[in-house]
Amino acid sequence: MDNQAVIAEAKLWSQDTARRRAAPGGFERKPRRGESVIQGFLFLCGVLTIFTTLAIVFVLGRESLLLVTSKYVTETGAVHTISLFDFVNTTEWQPHRFKVGIAPLVSATLMSSAIAMLVALPLGLGAAIFLSEYASPRVRSILKPILEVLAGVPTVVYGFFALQFMTPLLQSLFGRGTVEIFNVASAGTVMGIMILPLVASMSEDALSAVPRSLREAAFGLGSTRLETTTRVILPAALSGIAAAVIIAISRAIGETMIMAIAAGARPNLTANPFESAWTMTGYIASISGGDLAYDTLDYNSIFMVGLLLFLMTLGLNILSRAFVARFREVYE
């Protein structure tokens, strides 16, 4: 059969298929009960995730409003009110004296997160580059599971590790008079070790997703492996690496047990990482563990701090999605 006959037969088959599809009942897939059940279950899962997020926002917002709408009566009968301006503008956190400036908690949270990223970012990115570009398949199969074991260690263990190992180490290096027993530096350093597998794993996935053809083209132009990695692979995987970094920052901001155990419980507005400070998550963990009466200042402040913490992590996630959408490279 020549080519023209094949083409003519294909056209006839195509026209017949289109005619049968357009006819009533033609090529209609019969509904399957199992597929409908699975589709309904998956839809329900999606709706539940959205509902859970909205419920969290509703509860935090409703309880947080009590902080600025309630009237607090002291033992002497005096009535105090807290305004949102006081919450944002005041630099002291002393609820028993009706001073609820969030600045000390926010500064401690940001300082500990910055220290964690100074540890996790270079080590995690270096490990990702080694696993993706330099390690052999055998070495990668051994090192990557070992690295990811760190992600399975309970955070309370990291907290005691920071208190019993990292703090004495810092005191031996900088002096006991300089480094307090509870300090932000040791907590932030150990938190960086904790989130290191997250940065390394996500960055390694982003680097491995870069097409092999880009590497071969760079090698063909005479580039060394280091030049190929720094000038070709890293820029191509920038969006994935940035997403890993922002997610790691969100993880660091939301960490609780390490901060509650090793950072201390003093609302201290300081830039010295060797001093004790109270982070937002540490405050929530410490205060919520006791018996709190409803609509008291301590009770209401927990939800306001939680709402601010939620907004910070939500903002980072939105920034991550925007950054990835802006710098994502699509390869075909």
Legacy VTK file of the C-alpha trace (Angstrom):
# vtk DataFile Version 3.0
C-alpha trace
ASCII
DATASET POLYDATA
POINTS 332 float
0.000 0.000 0.000
1.468 3.317 -1.047
1.598 6.481 1.056
-1.405 8.126 -0.589
-3.592 5.115 0.162
-2.480 5.147 3.810
-3.255 8.872 4.099
-6.682 8.406 2.509
-7.535 5.549 4.842
-6.429 7.581 7.856
-8.657 10.486 6.782
-11.647 8.161 6.396
-11.024 6.673 9.847
-10.732 10.134 11.371
-13.971 11.319 9.779
-15.798 8.177 10.904
-14.513 8.626 14.438
-15.640 12.248 14.540
-19.088 11.289 13.185
-19.569 8.563 15.785
-18.407 10.862 18.598
-20.903 13.539 17.532
-23.773 11.043 17.366
-26.047 10.682 20.445
-24.556 8.152 22.810
-21.412 7.805 20.762
-18.176 7.178 22.655
-19.780 8.147 25.949
-17.943 6.662 28.863
-20.225 4.837 31.224
-19.998 6.171 34.762
-18.225 3.933 37.226
-19.336 3.989 40.824
-15.829 3.406 42.164
-14.380 6.374 40.282
-17.176 8.628 41.500
-16.530 7.611 45.107
-12.791 8.237 44.780
-13.371 11.594 43.092
-15.791 12.625 45.825
-13.335 11.579 48.547
-10.493 13.565 46.989
-12.764 16.605 46.663
-13.704 16.252 50.321
-10.020 16.156 51.304
-9.401 19.397 49.421
-12.406 21.081 51.021
-11.320 19.959 54.504
-7.858 21.498 54.098
-9.382 24.828 53.094
-11.926 24.632 55.908
-9.203 23.850 58.452
-7.179 26.890 57.399
-10.214 29.155 57.575
-11.126 27.724 60.982
-7.633 28.463 62.309
-7.824 32.050 61.061
-11.307 32.464 62.551
-10.357 31.139 65.987
-7.135 33.153 66.178
-8.857 36.317 65.001
-11.817 35.941 67.359
-9.721 35.263 70.437
-7.138 37.904 69.523
-9.772 40.621 69.443
-10.409 40.000 73.127
-6.988 41.481 73.910
-7.996 44.935 72.675
-11.709 44.813 73.486
-11.638 43.469 77.054
-11.292 45.507 80.227
-8.886 44.219 82.849
-9.500 44.949 86.528
-6.576 44.973 88.953
-6.655 43.960 92.607
-7.092 47.598 93.573
-10.120 47.948 91.323
-8.439 49.974 88.580
-9.539 49.251 85.026
-6.994 48.880 82.220
-7.458 48.493 78.498
-4.955 47.438 75.852
-4.922 49.123 72.465
-3.484 47.702 69.273
-1.081 50.658 69.176
0.306 49.644 72.578
0.765 46.078 71.352
2.789 47.210 68.335
4.568 50.297 69.647
5.546 49.409 73.232
9.001 47.878 73.736
8.283 46.125 77.046
6.558 42.779 77.543
5.264 42.667 81.101
1.629 41.543 81.091
1.389 41.679 84.883
2.045 45.415 84.566
-0.246 45.740 81.537
2.679 46.311 79.175
2.338 44.021 76.167
4.726 45.391 73.576
5.454 42.607 71.117
8.873 43.969 70.100
11.005 41.825 72.493
9.323 38.600 71.355
9.571 39.476 67.665
13.223 40.534 67.894
14.194 37.299 69.665
12.293 35.259 67.076
13.956 37.013 64.146
17.416 36.848 65.730
17.173 33.115 66.410
15.874 32.496 62.878
18.744 34.514 61.395
21.305 32.495 63.359
19.636 29.271 62.243
19.800 30.313 58.592
23.470 31.303 58.936
24.093 27.687 59.917
21.630 25.865 57.678
22.002 27.811 54.434
25.738 27.373 53.661
25.923 23.834 55.047
22.671 22.723 53.445
23.410 24.273 50.065
26.958 22.894 50.118
25.646 19.414 50.900
23.070 19.723 48.108
25.707 20.774 45.559
27.966 17.899 46.574
25.186 15.323 46.387
23.896 16.615 43.063
27.085 17.469 41.162
30.051 15.727 42.741
28.972 12.592 44.596
28.785 9.258 42.822
25.460 7.378 42.861
26.808 5.029 45.539
27.994 7.857 47.781
24.718 9.733 47.270
22.677 6.671 48.217
24.607 6.454 51.489
24.956 10.117 52.490
21.475 11.398 51.680
19.602 8.971 53.982
22.110 9.709 56.751
21.551 13.435 56.295
17.796 13.045 56.371
17.983 11.118 59.646
18.463 14.513 61.324
14.939 15.442 60.256
13.526 12.569 62.288
15.104 13.566 65.601
12.479 15.001 68.012
12.824 18.714 68.560
12.855 18.283 72.326
16.067 16.267 71.914
17.559 19.161 69.960
16.548 21.476 72.780
18.408 19.495 75.419
21.350 19.104 73.015
21.534 22.891 72.748
21.349 23.301 76.513
23.792 20.532 77.466
26.294 20.641 74.599
26.097 23.836 72.555
25.860 26.248 75.498
28.937 24.802 77.300
30.786 24.868 73.981
29.998 28.554 73.465
30.929 29.303 77.079
34.292 27.610 76.595
34.927 29.706 73.487
33.641 33.119 74.612
33.677 32.838 78.403
31.060 32.007 81.010
30.623 35.658 81.853
29.697 36.425 78.252
27.416 33.510 77.375
24.428 32.952 79.633
23.146 29.446 80.356
19.973 30.160 78.406
20.834 32.101 75.256
19.608 32.660 71.727
22.900 31.722 70.052
22.934 28.086 71.146
19.232 27.652 70.422
19.555 29.236 66.981
22.655 27.203 66.095
21.017 23.902 66.980
17.850 24.957 65.178
20.000 25.523 62.084
21.282 21.950 62.413
17.694 20.766 62.695
16.518 22.476 59.479
19.705 21.635 57.573
18.187 18.458 56.040
15.222 20.497 54.790
17.463 22.962 52.951
19.756 20.222 51.637
16.991 17.913 50.430
14.875 20.556 48.686
17.934 22.243 47.151
19.286 18.909 45.933
15.944 18.133 44.288
16.000 21.536 42.560
19.575 21.019 41.332
18.846 17.491 40.108
15.835 18.791 38.151
18.097 20.900 35.921
18.362 19.105 32.549
21.499 17.153 31.813
21.788 18.956 28.476
22.729 22.217 30.240
25.598 20.504 32.001
26.809 18.853 28.796
26.599 22.154 26.918
28.687 23.901 29.594
31.260 21.109 29.565
31.344 21.270 25.774
32.244 24.962 25.956
35.214 24.150 28.177
33.734 25.009 31.584
35.034 23.238 34.640
32.695 21.432 37.012
32.858 24.330 39.466
32.109 26.903 36.751
29.236 24.792 35.481
27.795 24.508 38.968
28.093 28.186 39.904
27.290 29.797 36.548
24.801 27.371 35.002
23.243 24.952 37.495
22.694 27.310 40.440
21.032 30.078 38.369
18.831 27.491 36.655
17.719 26.076 40.020
17.352 29.473 41.702
13.585 29.299 42.151
13.699 25.896 43.842
16.575 26.920 46.113
14.796 30.143 47.072
11.651 28.184 47.902
13.720 25.870 50.116
15.260 28.833 51.931
11.925 30.566 52.561
10.296 27.356 53.766
13.268 26.809 56.076
12.841 30.333 57.471
9.172 29.603 58.116
10.174 26.403 59.881
12.694 28.280 62.001
10.209 30.993 62.981
7.650 28.393 64.028
10.008 26.181 66.039
8.881 25.843 69.638
10.630 23.268 71.822
14.224 24.301 71.119
13.375 27.906 71.902
11.392 27.024 75.012
14.192 24.855 76.426
17.418 26.600 75.397
16.637 30.262 74.650
15.198 31.157 78.030
12.035 32.869 79.202
13.007 36.519 79.637
11.363 39.176 77.434
14.605 40.879 76.555
14.869 43.408 73.730
18.528 42.908 72.865
20.818 42.393 69.911
23.234 40.221 71.902
22.670 36.560 70.932
24.509 35.352 74.044
21.772 36.660 76.311
18.513 34.997 77.270
15.412 36.031 75.358
11.804 34.956 74.920
10.666 34.073 71.418
7.064 34.118 70.271
6.778 30.338 70.182
8.632 29.998 73.470
6.199 32.398 75.109
3.179 30.473 73.831
4.613 27.152 75.019
5.551 28.500 78.443
2.375 30.399 79.243
-0.143 27.943 77.810
1.247 25.162 79.987
-0.260 26.687 83.137
-3.828 27.183 84.310
-5.149 30.294 82.586
-8.551 31.793 83.163
-10.580 32.716 80.112
-10.459 36.351 78.968
-7.485 37.226 81.132
-4.580 39.251 79.771
-2.245 36.252 79.620
-4.880 34.139 77.880
-5.716 36.772 75.279
-2.085 37.622 74.604
-1.356 34.019 73.598
-3.817 34.212 70.718
-2.590 37.627 69.610
0.993 36.359 69.502
-0.194 33.239 67.672
-2.065 35.337 65.118
1.011 37.456 64.453
3.109 34.313 64.106
0.581 32.885 61.653
0.626 36.082 59.591
4.431 36.049 59.464
4.609 32.481 58.184
1.723 33.115 55.771
3.540 36.123 54.369
6.680 34.053 53.849
4.705 31.358 52.022
3.091 33.957 49.761
6.525 35.447 49.085
7.863 31.991 48.272
5.113 31.288 45.746
5.559 34.692 44.112
9.325 34.247 43.886
9.044 30.760 42.422
6.482 31.913 39.856
8.702 34.853 38.897
12.005 33.012 38.459
10.893 29.494 37.566
12.686 28.035 34.570
10.656 25.695 32.351
12.605 23.159 30.311
11.205 20.951 27.596
LINES 1 333
332 0 1 2 3 4 5 6 7 8 9 10 11 12 13 14 15 16 17 18 19 20 21 22 23 24 25 26 27 28 29 30 31 32 33 34 35 36 37 38 39 40 41 42 43 44 45 46 47 48 49 50 51 52 53 54 55 56 57 58 59 60 61 62 63 64 65 66 67 68 69 70 71 72 73 74 75 76 77 78 79 80 81 82 83 84 85 86 87 88 89 90 91 92 93 94 95 96 97 98 99 100 101 102 103 104 105 106 107 108 109 110 111 112 113 114 115 116 117 118 119 120 121 122 123 124 125 126 127 128 129 130 131 132 133 134 135 136 137 138 139 140 141 142 143 144 145 146 147 148 149 150 151 152 153 154 155 156 157 158 159 160 161 162 163 164 165 166 167 168 169 170 171 172 173 174 175 176 177 178 179 180 181 182 183 184 185 186 187 188 189 190 191 192 193 194 195 196 197 198 199 200 201 202 203 204 205 206 207 208 209 210 211 212 213 214 215 216 217 218 219 220 221 222 223 224 225 226 227 228 229 230 231 232 233 234 235 236 237 238 239 240 241 242 243 244 245 246 247 248 249 250 251 252 253 254 255 256 257 258 259 260 261 262 263 264 265 266 267 268 269 270 271 272 273 274 275 276 277 278 279 280 281 282 283 284 285 286 287 288 289 290 291 292 293 294 295 296 297 298 299 300 301 302 303 304 305 306 307 308 309 310 311 312 313 314 315 316 317 318 319 320 321 322 323 324 325 326 327 328 329 330 331
